[in-house]
């Protein structure tokens, strides 16, 4: 549908719904939207988060760039979302199990 042929609000809604596909409304929060980002795995996702934090630190400590040119808060919020918090709890449990096995093996020697 071409924009010059839109005559009614329903036609405009149909036209707009065809083009607005990146953001999806969040089901649990009103007014928020979700944008999907694809990663090759947890390490890829975490590395992006770390790199975003490093970039913010470079900007904060840089004398060459005015810190007001970039809103660092939004970049850091994104980096926080990339940290797999609940998965880290699983890593803690695996670490405990591995250490318990090592301790058992060492004590039996």
C-alpha positions in Angstrom: 0.0 0.0 0.0 1.4 3.4 -1.0 1.2 6.3 1.4 -0.6 8.5 -1.1 -3.5 6.0 -1.2 -4.1 6.0 2.6 -7.5 7.6 3.3 -8.7 6.1 6.6 -7.3 5.5 10.0 -7.7 1.7 9.5 -5.7 1.9 6.3 -3.0 3.8 8.2 -3.0 1.2 11.0 -2.6 -1.6 8.4 0.2 0.3 6.7 2.0 1.1 10.0 1.7 -2.5 11.3 3.4 -3.7 8.2 6.4 -1.5 8.8 6.8 -1.4 12.6 8.2 -4.9 13.4 11.4 -4.4 15.4 9.8 -3.5 18.8 7.3 -5.9 20.5 5.2 -4.8 23.4 6.4 -6.2 26.7 3.7 -8.5 28.2 4.6 -7.8 31.8 5.1 -4.0 31.8 2.9 -1.3 30.3 4.5 1.1 27.9 7.8 -0.9 27.6 8.8 -2.7 24.4 11.2 -5.5 23.7 13.8 -5.7 20.9 15.4 -9.1 20.2 19.2 -9.2 20.0 20.8 -12.5 18.8 24.0 -13.9 20.2 26.2 -16.9 19.6 26.1 -17.9 23.2 26.6 -16.7 26.8 30.2 -15.8 26.2 29.3 -13.6 23.2 26.6 -11.9 25.2 28.7 -11.4 28.2 31.6 -10.1 26.1 29.3 -7.5 24.6 28.3 -6.4 28.1 31.9 -6.1 29.2 32.8 -4.2 26.1 30.0 -1.7 26.7 31.2 -1.2 30.3 34.8 -0.7 29.1 33.6 1.8 26.5 31.8 3.8 29.3 34.8 3.8 31.4 37.0 5.0 28.6 34.5 7.9 28.0 34.4 8.7 31.7 38.2 8.8 32.0 38.8 10.5 28.6 39.7 14.2 28.6 39.0 14.5 24.9 35.3 13.7 24.8 32.6 15.7 26.6 30.8 13.1 28.7 27.4 14.8 28.0 27.6 13.8 24.3 26.7 10.3 25.2 24.1 9.3 27.9 26.2 6.7 29.7 23.3 5.6 31.9 21.4 4.0 29.1 24.6 2.2 27.8 25.3 0.8 31.3 21.6 -0.2 31.7 22.0 -2.3 28.5 25.2 -3.8 29.7 23.5 -4.8 33.0 20.8 -6.6 31.0 23.5 -8.6 29.3 24.9 -10.1 32.5 23.3 -13.6 32.9 22.5 -13.2 36.6 20.4 -16.4 37.1 22.8 -18.5 35.0 25.7 -17.3 37.3 23.9 -19.0 40.2 24.1 -22.3 38.2 27.8 -21.7 37.6 28.3 -21.2 41.4 26.6 -24.6 42.1 28.8 -26.3 39.4 31.9 -24.7 40.9 30.9 -26.0 44.4 30.3 -29.5 43.0 33.7 -29.5 41.2 35.5 -28.3 44.4 33.8 -30.9 46.5 34.9 -33.6 44.1 38.5 -32.3 44.2 38.5 -32.1 48.0 37.2 -35.7 48.3 39.9 -36.9 45.9 42.6 -35.0 47.7 41.5 -36.3 51.1 41.4 -39.9 49.9 45.1 -39.8 48.7 
